[in-house]
Amino acid sequence: MESYGGGFIDRDTIDVRKGWNLVGSITSPVSVGSISSIPGGIVTSRFFGYRGSYQIADSIRPGEGYWVKTDQNGRIVLASTSSVANKIQIVPTSELPPPPPNESTAGKLSLPNEYALAEAYPNPFNPSTTIEYQLPSDSRVSLRVYNLLGQVVATLENQTEQSGYKQVRWNASSFASGIYFYRLEATVVANPSKTFTSVKKMLLLR
């Protein structure tokens, strides 16, 4: 078996054209919320990976390719060190990437096969951010925001939801700058003994 060596790639600038683009990755995972652009503020769709069906990606992982749609020509920048400036603006839509060759059904977004809570984007943010999560089964959902003292400062969801890909936007215009945590708790309706919990951090900057 042959072996191949290579250097560590911690930054890459990728040319994109208005419309759908297939982009690669660098050596380290990159959160989609930390991707920047030239010029700054390019509006994009969510990023989609493909594993038998299109899956919404919360990070760009080494060795994988991803579809993303942009509103203009330019360049997107993947970097292992995040920068607050010139972030892309991710605007979720129901549109999906082109189907793979010889697979006419790939344009249909399948239900997720696992629970997941994505990184908020943008993050850092001012004054609002979007939080996405996925439910493989109908679930009782609680999504709350906490301050550094562990106090609940906002309840974004507290209801039973059908399976699928979800998102909610938090407007923090009345809150002080600082670090906040958001916590997703989901309980399977058909089997209350099965639960999922995940906590992530976000930063409000004024």
C-alpha positions in Angstrom: 0.0 0.0 0.0 1.4 3.4 -1.0 1.4 6.2 1.5 1.2 9.9 0.7 2.4 12.8 2.8 1.2 16.4 2.9 1.2 19.6 4.8 -1.3 20.9 7.3 -3.8 23.3 5.6 -5.2 25.7 8.1 -6.7 28.2 5.7 -8.2 28.1 2.2 -9.9 30.6 0.0 -12.4 29.1 -2.4 -13.8 30.9 -5.5 -17.6 30.7 -5.7 -20.1 31.8 -8.3 -23.7 33.0 -7.8 -25.8 29.9 -7.5 -24.8 26.4 -6.3 -21.2 25.6 -5.6 -19.4 22.4 -4.4 -16.7 23.2 -1.9 -14.0 21.2 -0.2 -12.4 21.4 3.3 -9.2 22.0 5.2 -7.3 19.9 7.7 -9.4 20.8 10.7 -13.2 21.0 11.0 -14.6 24.5 10.5 -17.9 25.6 12.0 -20.2 27.0 9.2 -20.8 29.9 11.6 -17.2 31.0 11.4 -16.8 31.0 7.6 -16.0 34.5 6.2 -16.2 35.8 2.6 -14.6 38.2 0.2 -16.4 40.6 -0.1 -17.7 40.4 3.4 -21.4 39.4 4.0 -22.0 37.1 1.1 -25.4 35.6 1.6 -25.5 31.8 1.4 -27.8 28.8 1.9 -27.0 26.3 4.5 -24.2 23.8 3.7 -25.2 20.3 2.6 -23.3 17.1 2.9 -24.4 13.9 1.2 -24.6 10.5 2.9 -27.3 8.6 1.0 -29.4 11.8 1.1 -28.7 15.5 1.7 -27.9 16.4 5.3 -27.6 19.9 6.7 -24.0 20.4 7.9 -23.0 22.5 11.0 -19.3 22.2 10.2 -17.0 21.5 7.2 -15.1 18.4 7.9 -11.8 17.2 6.5 -12.0 15.0 3.4 -15.6 15.8 2.6 -17.3 18.0 0.0 -20.3 20.3 0.6 -22.9 22.1 -1.6 -23.7 25.8 -0.8 -25.6 28.4 -2.7 -24.3 32.0 -2.8 -26.1 35.2 -3.9 -23.1 36.6 -5.8 -19.7 35.8 -7.2 -16.8 36.0 -4.7 -14.7 33.9 -2.4 -15.4 32.1 0.9 -12.6 31.6 3.5 -12.2 28.5 5.6 -9.8 28.9 8.5 -8.9 27.0 11.6 -8.8 30.3 13.5 -12.2 32.1 13.5 -12.4 35.8 12.7 -15.3 38.0 13.7 -15.1 40.1 10.6 -16.6 39.5 7.1 -18.8 36.5 8.1 -21.1 35.0 5.5 -24.8 35.5 6.2 -26.5 32.1 6.2 -30.2 32.3 5.2 -32.0 28.9 5.4 -34.4 28.1 2.6 -36.3 24.9 1.5 -34.2 24.7 -1.7 -31.8 21.8 -2.1 -28.7 21.2 -4.1 -28.8 19.6 -7.6 -29.3 15.8 -7.4 -26.3 13.5 -7.8 -25.8 11.7 -11.1 -28.4 9.0 -11.8 -30.3 9.7 -8.5 -33.4 11.6 -9.2 -34.7 11.2 -5.6 -31.7 12.9 -3.9 -33.4 16.3 -4.1 -35.8 15.2 -1.4 -34.5 16.0 2.1 -34.9 12.9 4.2 -35.8 12.9 7.9 -32.7 13.1 10.1 -31.5 9.8 11.6 -30.2 11.2 14.8 -30.8 14.1 17.3 -28.5 17.0 16.9 -28.1 20.6 18.0 -26.1 22.9 15.6 -23.9 25.8 16.3 -25.8 29.1 16.4 -25.1 31.4 13.5 -23.9 34.0 13.4 -21.8 33.5 16.5 -20.7 35.9 17.9 -23.9 37.8 17.0 -25.6 41.2 17.5 -28.5 41.3 18.2 -30.0 38.1 16.8 -28.9 34.6 15.9 -30.4 31.4 14.5 -30.3 28.0 16.3 -31.0 24.8 14.3 -31.7 21.3 15.6 -32.9 18.1 14.2 -35.4 15.5 15.5 -35.5 12.0 14.1 -38.8 11.3 15.9 -41.8 13.3 17.1 -40.5 14.8 20.4 -41.4 16.9 23.4 -38.9 19.8 22.9 -37.5 22.3 25.4 -35.0 24.9 24.1 -33.8 27.4 26.6 -31.1 30.1 26.9 -29.1 30.4 30.1 -26.7 33.1 31.4 -23.3 32.4 33.1 -25.1 32.0 36.4 -27.2 29.1 35.1 -30.4 31.2 35.1 -32.9 30.7 32.3 -33.2 34.0 30.4 -35.3 32.9 27.5 -37.4 29.9 26.5 -37.4 29.5 22.7 -39.4 26.3 22.4 -41.4 24.3 24.9 -43.8 22.0 23.0 -44.3 18.8 21.2 -42.8 18.9 17.6 -42.9 16.6 14.6 -39.7 15.0 13.4 -37.6 17.0 10.9 -35.1 19.8 10.7 -36.0 22.8 12.9 -34.8 26.3 13.5 -35.6 29.2 15.8 -34.2 32.7 15.9 -33.3 34.5 19.2 -33.4 38.3 19.3 -31.2 39.4 22.2 -31.7 43.1 21.7 -32.8 43.5 25.3 -29.9 41.5 26.8 -26.4 42.5 27.9 -23.2 41.5 26.0 -21.7 38.3 27.2 -21.6 34.5 27.0 -24.8 32.6 26.9 -25.6 28.9 26.7 -28.5 27.2 24.9 -29.8 23.8 25.9 -31.9 21.4 23.9 -33.8 18.7 25.7 -35.9 16.3 23.6 -38.0 13.3 24.7 -39.4 10.8 22.2 -43.2 11.0 22.3 -43.6 7.3 21.5 -41.0 6.2 24.1 -40.5 8.7 27.0 -37.5 6.7 28.3 -35.5 7.9 25.3 -34.1 11.5 25.7 -31.5 13.7 24.1 -29.8 16.7 25.7 -27.1 19.0 24.3 -25.7 22.4 25.4 -23.7 24.9 23.3 -22.2 28.3 23.8 -22.8 31.6 22.0 -21.5 35.1 22.4 -23.5 38.3 22.2 -21.3 41.3 21.2 -22.5 44.9 21.3 
